[in-house]
């Protein structure tokens, strides 16, 4: 903040967001610290480049006046974004009862009030122009030695992702294990069934061979048939008890 005996000026430099081929504006506040009416006038080293509204006026005791400065669209950026333009704010105590209507370019009031030759105490404050990027990059939080919040967040997210991956892996592996166990059981049962069928077929062949040897005699064939059937039933019963 620039300050004098009459006016406080905020900010102390004019900052314009700079973007090619676009107008840019900034404002400053003039606060009257005195008990008198204060007349002011704003001048610049490059009047064709800037528009000041209002460029002159009266600030009542204890009140504030807002001044808007507009920079015309620029076709090229200055080297290193450094601007050499300057503004000059002149202020002087005005007679009581003076209003903004009295301060016009056609009248000599401002010239009279700001005429140092008349013994008027004229305060002058110089303001420099600063260009700032129109779209500054977002700040990146610095990491502390103990770890930044972003790092903690990344670690937490990584743990959650690992837990989720493990859960998915288990859910995929469980059906595979059950499927492998089921196929193993089916294969084993199929193998046992084939063995039982082979034994049954072998018994049938032996029975047929015995029948051929003994001929068609019922007396000798009946007890042997019973023995063979009992043996076949015993094998099947043993297979059933083995499964249970």
C-alpha positions in Angstrom: 0.0 0.0 0.0 1.3 3.4 -1.0 0.4 6.2 1.4 0.7 10.0 1.8 -0.6 12.6 4.0 -3.9 12.9 2.0 -4.6 9.5 0.3 -3.8 5.9 0.9 -3.5 3.9 -2.3 -4.1 0.2 -2.5 -2.4 -1.7 -4.1 0.9 0.0 -4.5 1.4 -1.4 -8.0 -0.9 -2.1 -10.9 -1.1 -5.8 -11.7 -2.6 -6.8 -15.1 -3.4 -10.4 -16.1 -1.6 -10.5 -19.5 -3.1 -12.4 -22.4 -2.4 -11.5 -26.1 -5.3 -9.8 -28.0 -7.4 -9.4 -24.8 -8.2 -6.4 -22.7 -7.2 -6.6 -19.0 -8.2 -4.5 -16.1 -7.2 -3.8 -12.5 -8.5 -1.5 -9.8 -7.1 0.6 -7.0 -8.7 2.2 -4.0 -8.1 5.8 -2.9 -8.9 6.4 0.7 -9.0 10.0 2.1 -7.1 10.0 5.4 -7.5 13.8 6.0 -10.4 16.0 7.2 -10.4 17.9 3.9 -11.8 17.3 0.5 -9.0 15.8 -1.7 -8.8 16.2 -5.4 -6.9 13.7 -7.4 -5.7 13.1 -11.0 -4.2 10.0 -12.6 -1.6 10.3 -15.3 0.4 7.7 -17.2 3.5 7.5 -19.4 1.5 5.7 -22.1 -2.0 7.3 -22.3 -2.9 5.5 -25.6 -2.4 2.1 -24.0 -4.5 2.6 -20.9 -8.0 3.9 -20.1 -8.5 5.3 -16.5 -12.0 5.7 -15.1 -12.3 8.1 -13.4 -9.0 9.8 -14.2 -9.8 12.7 -11.8 -12.2 13.4 -9.0 -12.9 14.3 -5.4 -12.6 12.1 -2.4 -14.6 13.1 0.6 -13.1 13.0 4.1 -12.9 9.4 5.4 -14.3 7.9 2.2 -12.9 5.7 -0.6 -12.9 6.1 -4.3 -12.4 3.1 -6.7 -10.4 3.8 -9.9 -10.4 1.2 -12.7 -7.5 1.0 -15.2 -8.0 -0.9 -18.4 -5.2 -2.0 -20.6 -6.0 -2.3 -24.3 -5.4 -5.6 -26.1 -1.8 -6.2 -26.9 -0.5 -7.9 -30.1 2.8 -9.0 -28.6 4.3 -9.6 -25.2 7.2 -7.5 -23.9 10.6 -9.2 -23.4 10.6 -11.2 -20.2 7.1 -9.9 -19.4 8.6 -6.7 -18.0 6.6 -3.5 -18.5 8.2 -0.1 -18.3 4.9 1.9 -18.1 4.3 4.1 -15.0 1.4 5.8 -13.4 1.4 9.0 -11.4 -1.3 9.8 -8.9 -1.5 13.5 -7.9 -3.6 14.6 -5.0 -4.2 18.0 -3.3 -6.5 19.4 -0.7 -9.5 21.0 -2.3 -11.8 23.8 -0.9 -14.8 22.6 1.1 -17.9 22.0 -0.9 -16.1 21.1 -4.2 -17.8 18.3 -6.1 -16.8 16.1 -9.0 -18.9 18.3 -11.3 -16.3 21.0 -10.7 -13.5 18.8 -11.9 -13.8 18.6 -15.7 -11.3 18.7 -18.5 -12.8 22.0 -19.7 -12.2 23.8 -16.5 -8.9 24.9 -15.1 -9.8 23.6 -11.6 -7.5 20.6 -11.7 -4.7 22.6 -13.2 -5.2 25.2 -10.5 -5.3 22.7 -7.7 -2.3 20.9 -9.0 -0.3 24.0 -9.8 2.7 23.9 -7.6 3.5 27.5 -8.5 0.5 28.6 -6.5 2.0 27.1 -3.3 -0.3 24.2 -3.2 1.0 21.1 -1.5 0.7 18.5 -4.2 1.3 14.9 -3.3 2.6 12.6 -6.0 2.8 8.8 -5.9 4.3 6.7 -8.7 2.9 3.3 -9.4 4.6 0.8 -11.6 2.9 -1.8 -13.9 3.3 -5.5 -13.4 2.2 -8.2 -15.8 1.0 -11.5 -14.4 0.1 -14.7 -16.3 -3.6 -14.9 -17.1 -3.8 -18.6 -16.3 -1.2 -19.4 -13.7 -0.5 -23.2 -13.1 -2.0 -24.7 -10.0 0.4 -25.0 -7.1 1.7 -28.5 -6.3 1.9 -29.2 -2.6 5.4 -29.7 -1.3 6.3 -33.0 0.3 7.5 -32.9 3.9 10.1 -35.2 5.3 7.5 -37.3 7.1 5.4 -37.6 3.9 2.9 -35.4 2.3 -0.9 -35.9 2.4 -0.8 -36.8 -1.3 1.8 -39.5 -0.6 -0.3 -40.9 2.2 -3.4 -40.9 0.0 -1.5 -42.7 -2.7 -0.3 -45.4 -0.2 -3.8 -45.8 1.1 -5.2 -46.1 -2.4 -2.5 -48.6 -3.2 -3.4 -50.8 -0.2 -7.1 -50.7 -1.1 -6.3 -51.7 -4.6 -4.1 -54.6 -3.4 -6.9 -55.8 -1.1 -9.4 -55.6 -3.9 -7.1 -57.5 -6.2 -6.6 -60.3 -3.6 -10.3 -60.6 -3.1 -10.9 -60.9 -6.8 -8.1 -63.4 -7.1 -9.5 -65.6 -4.3 -13.0 -65.4 -5.9 -11.5 -66.6 -9.2 -9.4 -69.3 -7.6 -12.1 -70.8 -5.4 -14.3 -71.9 -8.4 -11.2 -73.3 -10.0 -10.3 -75.4 -6.9 -13.9 -76.6 -6.5 -14.0 -77.4 -10.2 -10.7 -79.4 -10.1 -12.0 -81.3 -7.0 -15.2 -82.2 -8.7 -13.5 -83.3 -11.9 -11.1 -85.5 -9.8 -14.1 -87.1 -8.0 -15.9 -87.7 -11.3 -12.7 -89.2 -12.8 -12.2 -91.5 -9.8 -15.9 -92.7 -9.9 -15.7 -93.3 -13.6 -12.5 -95.4 -13.1 -14.1 -97.4 -10.3 -17.2 -97.9 -12.4 -15.1 -99.2 -15.3 -13.3 -101.6 -13.0 -16.6 -103.0 -11.6 -17.9 -103.4 -15.2 -14.7 -105.2 -16.2 -15.0 -107.6 -13.2 -18.7 -108.2 -14.0 -17.8 -109.0 -17.6 -15.0 -111.3 -16.4 -17.4 -113.2 -14.1 -19.9 -113.5 -17.0 -17.2 -115.0 -19.2 -16.2 -117.5 -16.5 -19.9 -118.4 -15.9 -20.4 -119.0 -19.6 -17.3 -121.1 -19.7 -18.4 -123.3 -16.8 -21.8 -123.7 -18.4 -20.2 -125.0 -21.5 -18.1 -127.4 -19.6 -20.9 -128.9 -17.5 -23.3 -129.0 -20.5 -27.0 -128.7 -19.9 -27.1 -130.7 -16.6 -29.3 -128.8 -14.1 -28.2 -130.8 -11.1 -24.5 -129.9 -11.3 -25.0 -126.3 -12.7 -27.5 -124.9 -10.2 -25.2 -124.8 -7.1 -22.3 -123.4 -9.1 -24.5 -120.6 -10.6 -25.7 -119.7 -7.1 -22.1 -119.5 -5.9 -21.1 -117.2 -8.8 -24.2 -114.9 -8.3 -23.4 -114.7 -4.6 -19.8 -113.7 -5.4 -21.0 -111.0 -7.8 -23.4 -109.6 -5.3 -20.6 -109.5 -2.7 -18.4 -107.5 -5.0 -21.2 -105.0 -5.7 -22.0 -104.7 -2.0 -18.3 -104.1 -1.1 -18.2 -101.4 -3.8 -21.2 -99.7 -2.3 -19.9 -99.8 1.2 -16.5 -98.6 0.0 -18.1 -95.4 -1.5 -20.1 -94.6 1.6 
